[in-house]
């Protein structure tokens, strides 16, 4: 609640309360905020205070106002630059959002012909599969499907369990330092797909929703392939950027 005894102006306190509610997922993308009258009654403040708070939220690009209809939560869009690898948690912090990663599934003995070929399974042994879901504002924002050599995958899975318990935001890339593997090179390819039943259910989006797909091949020193990963990003939440030099 707004503290009338605080040295912080009431409109700033109210702005922070609503901002926290947006970033924690109480108000989701596209949700209509309570009317000015409701906010006045709920927090015991004047209409001027409410309008000042909403103006700041609009300046921060968190909400937008439609004349005659009200104020709405602006859709979350995460910019990700591909020339530099930044972990999932840091990307969210840069945007001022909170999030977490949860283990969707783990399979110690997995079968995937493409992953087996990329990871040279015949040479290094079988492969395992770890799938992670990244959440922002308590909603699914990204889905990672990763394949590893069995020994590495089990270590990655155990490291993921530890961070999941801490409610941390991470991807598989962030776990290598914990198991003593230095990633030397990453090859990536961008594709696009329309969501099938599995993705639409996972993200609670209609079948056919456009997704960006980032296929990654991670290598340790000496060119050892350690991970084959496919990341699924809703195109209405993520934008990938890169700079290209003129030839």
C-alpha positions as CSV (number, residue, x, y, z in Angstrom):
1,X,0.0,0.0,0.0
2,X,0.9,3.6,-0.4
3,X,2.8,5.0,2.7
4,X,1.7,8.5,3.4
5,X,4.5,9.0,5.9
6,X,7.2,8.1,3.4
7,X,9.4,10.8,2.0
8,X,8.8,9.2,-1.5
9,X,6.0,10.9,-3.3
10,X,2.8,8.9,-3.5
11,X,2.7,8.8,-7.3
12,X,6.2,7.2,-7.3
13,X,5.1,4.6,-4.8
14,X,2.0,3.8,-6.8
15,X,4.0,3.6,-10.0
16,X,6.4,1.1,-8.3
17,X,3.5,-1.0,-7.0
18,X,1.9,-1.3,-10.5
19,X,5.3,-1.9,-12.2
20,X,6.1,-4.7,-9.8
21,X,2.6,-6.2,-10.5
22,X,3.4,-6.1,-14.3
23,X,6.9,-7.6,-14.0
24,X,5.7,-10.4,-11.6
25,X,2.9,-11.4,-13.9
26,X,-0.1,-10.2,-11.9
27,X,-0.9,-8.1,-15.0
28,X,0.0,-9.9,-18.2
29,X,0.5,-8.8,-21.8
30,X,-2.6,-7.0,-23.1
31,X,-4.4,-6.9,-19.7
32,X,-6.4,-3.8,-18.9
33,X,-5.3,-2.1,-15.7
34,X,-7.9,-1.1,-13.2
35,X,-9.6,2.2,-14.0
36,X,-8.4,5.4,-12.5
37,X,-11.4,5.5,-10.1
38,X,-10.7,1.9,-8.9
39,X,-7.0,2.7,-8.3
40,X,-8.0,5.8,-6.4
41,X,-10.3,3.8,-4.2
42,X,-7.9,0.9,-3.8
43,X,-4.9,2.9,-2.7
44,X,-6.6,5.9,-1.2
45,X,-5.0,8.5,-3.5
46,X,-6.2,11.3,-5.8
47,X,-6.8,11.0,-9.5
48,X,-3.9,13.3,-10.1
49,X,-1.6,10.9,-8.3
50,X,-2.9,8.0,-10.4
51,X,-2.4,9.8,-13.6
52,X,1.1,10.8,-12.6
53,X,1.9,7.1,-11.9
54,X,0.4,6.0,-15.2
55,X,2.3,8.6,-17.1
56,X,5.6,7.3,-15.7
57,X,4.6,3.7,-16.6
58,X,3.9,4.9,-20.1
59,X,7.3,6.6,-20.3
60,X,8.9,3.4,-19.3
61,X,7.2,1.6,-22.2
62,X,5.3,-0.7,-19.8
63,X,1.7,0.4,-20.6
64,X,-0.2,2.3,-23.3
65,X,-3.5,4.2,-23.1
66,X,-6.4,3.9,-25.5
67,X,-8.7,7.0,-25.3
68,X,-12.1,6.0,-23.9
69,X,-11.1,2.5,-23.1
70,X,-8.3,2.6,-20.5
71,X,-4.7,1.7,-19.9
72,X,-3.3,-1.6,-21.0
73,X,-0.1,-3.6,-20.3
74,X,2.2,-3.3,-23.3
75,X,3.3,-6.5,-25.0
76,X,6.7,-7.8,-23.8
77,X,9.3,-7.8,-26.6
78,X,12.9,-9.0,-25.8
79,X,15.7,-7.9,-28.0
80,X,18.5,-10.4,-28.3
81,X,21.7,-9.7,-30.2
82,X,23.3,-12.7,-31.8
83,X,26.9,-11.5,-32.0
84,X,27.4,-11.9,-28.3
85,X,26.2,-14.7,-26.1
86,X,24.3,-13.4,-23.1
87,X,22.6,-15.7,-20.6
88,X,18.9,-15.7,-20.2
89,X,18.9,-14.2,-16.8
90,X,21.0,-11.2,-17.8
91,X,18.8,-10.5,-20.8
92,X,15.8,-10.2,-18.5
93,X,17.8,-8.0,-16.0
94,X,18.7,-5.7,-18.8
95,X,15.0,-5.3,-19.5
96,X,14.1,-5.0,-15.9
97,X,12.0,-8.1,-15.8
98,X,12.0,-11.1,-13.5
99,X,11.9,-14.6,-14.7
100,X,12.8,-18.2,-14.0
101,X,13.6,-21.5,-15.8
102,X,12.0,-24.8,-15.1
103,X,12.9,-28.2,-16.2
104,X,10.3,-29.5,-18.6
105,X,11.7,-33.0,-19.0
106,X,14.9,-35.1,-18.9
107,X,15.6,-38.3,-20.7
108,X,18.9,-40.1,-20.0
109,X,18.6,-42.4,-23.0
110,X,17.4,-40.4,-26.0
111,X,17.0,-41.0,-29.7
112,X,17.4,-38.3,-32.2
113,X,19.2,-39.0,-35.5
114,X,20.2,-35.4,-36.1
115,X,21.6,-34.9,-32.6
116,X,23.4,-38.3,-32.7
117,X,25.1,-37.2,-36.0
118,X,26.1,-33.8,-34.7
119,X,27.3,-35.1,-31.3
120,X,29.1,-38.0,-33.0
121,X,27.2,-40.5,-30.8
122,X,28.9,-43.5,-32.4
123,X,32.3,-42.2,-31.3
124,X,31.4,-40.8,-27.9
125,X,28.5,-43.0,-26.8
126,X,24.7,-42.4,-26.4
127,X,22.9,-39.1,-26.0
128,X,20.5,-37.7,-23.5
129,X,17.8,-35.0,-23.7
130,X,17.1,-32.0,-21.4
131,X,14.2,-29.7,-22.1
132,X,13.9,-26.3,-20.4
133,X,11.2,-23.7,-20.3
134,X,12.0,-20.0,-19.6
135,X,9.4,-17.9,-17.9
136,X,8.9,-14.1,-18.0
137,X,6.1,-12.5,-16.0
138,X,5.2,-16.0,-15.0
139,X,4.4,-16.9,-18.6
140,X,6.3,-19.3,-20.9
141,X,8.7,-17.2,-23.0
142,X,11.1,-19.6,-24.5
143,X,11.5,-23.4,-24.8
144,X,14.9,-25.1,-25.1
145,X,15.3,-28.6,-26.4
146,X,18.9,-29.8,-25.8
147,X,20.9,-33.0,-26.5
148,X,24.2,-33.9,-24.9
149,X,26.5,-36.9,-24.5
150,X,25.1,-39.0,-21.6
151,X,27.8,-38.1,-19.0
152,X,27.8,-34.4,-19.8
153,X,24.0,-34.3,-19.9
154,X,23.6,-35.9,-16.5
155,X,26.0,-33.3,-15.0
156,X,24.0,-30.5,-16.8
157,X,20.8,-31.9,-15.5
158,X,22.0,-31.9,-11.9
159,X,23.3,-28.3,-12.3
160,X,19.9,-27.3,-13.7
161,X,18.1,-28.9,-10.7
162,X,20.1,-26.7,-8.3
163,X,19.3,-23.5,-10.2
164,X,15.7,-24.4,-10.6
165,X,15.3,-24.7,-6.9
166,X,16.7,-21.2,-6.6
167,X,14.1,-19.9,-9.0
168,X,16.9,-18.7,-11.3
169,X,16.6,-17.8,-15.0
170,X,19.1,-19.7,-17.1
171,X,19.7,-21.7,-20.2
172,X,21.9,-24.7,-20.7
173,X,24.8,-22.4,-21.8
174,X,24.9,-21.0,-18.3
175,X,25.5,-24.4,-16.7
176,X,28.8,-25.3,-18.3
177,X,30.9,-23.2,-15.9
178,X,29.3,-25.2,-13.1
179,X,30.6,-28.5,-14.5
180,X,34.0,-27.3,-15.6
181,X,33.5,-27.2,-19.4
182,X,34.6,-24.2,-21.4
183,X,32.6,-23.5,-24.5
184,X,35.0,-22.6,-27.4
185,X,32.6,-22.1,-30.3
186,X,28.9,-21.9,-31.1
187,X,27.4,-22.3,-34.6
188,X,23.9,-21.0,-35.0
189,X,21.1,-21.0,-37.6
190,X,17.8,-19.1,-37.5
191,X,14.6,-20.6,-38.9
192,X,10.9,-20.1,-38.6
193,X,8.0,-22.5,-37.8
194,X,4.3,-22.3,-37.1
195,X,3.4,-23.8,-33.8
196,X,1.9,-27.3,-33.8
197,X,-0.2,-28.8,-31.0
198,X,2.8,-29.3,-28.6
199,X,4.1,-25.7,-28.8
200,X,0.6,-24.2,-28.8
201,X,-0.2,-26.1,-25.6
202,X,3.1,-25.3,-23.9
203,X,2.9,-21.5,-24.6
204,X,-1.0,-21.4,-24.5
205,X,-1.0,-19.9,-28.0
206,X,-3.1,-20.8,-31.0
207,X,-1.9,-23.5,-33.4
208,X,-0.1,-21.8,-36.2
209,X,1.4,-19.1,-34.1
210,X,4.7,-17.9,-35.7
211,X,7.9,-18.9,-33.8
212,X,11.5,-18.1,-34.4
213,X,13.8,-21.1,-34.1
214,X,17.4,-20.8,-33.1
215,X,19.4,-24.0,-33.8
216,X,22.8,-24.1,-31.9
217,X,25.7,-26.4,-32.0
218,X,28.1,-25.9,-29.0
219,X,31.7,-27.0,-29.1
220,X,34.4,-27.3,-26.3
221,X,38.1,-26.8,-26.9
222,X,39.6,-29.1,-29.5
223,X,36.3,-29.0,-31.5
224,X,34.5,-31.5,-29.3
225,X,30.8,-31.3,-29.9
226,X,29.0,-31.0,-26.5
227,X,25.4,-29.9,-27.2
228,X,22.8,-29.7,-30.0
229,X,20.1,-27.2,-29.0
230,X,16.9,-26.0,-30.6
231,X,15.3,-22.9,-29.0
232,X,11.7,-21.9,-29.7
233,X,10.9,-18.2,-29.3
234,X,7.4,-16.7,-30.0
235,X,7.9,-14.1,-32.7
236,X,5.6,-11.7,-30.9
237,X,7.9,-11.7,-27.8
238,X,11.4,-11.9,-29.2
239,X,13.5,-10.0,-31.8
240,X,16.9,-11.2,-32.9
241,X,19.4,-8.5,-34.1
242,X,22.8,-8.6,-35.7
243,X,25.1,-6.2,-37.5
244,X,26.5,-7.1,-40.9
245,X,29.5,-5.6,-42.6
246,X,29.4,-4.4,-46.2
247,X,31.6,-6.4,-48.5
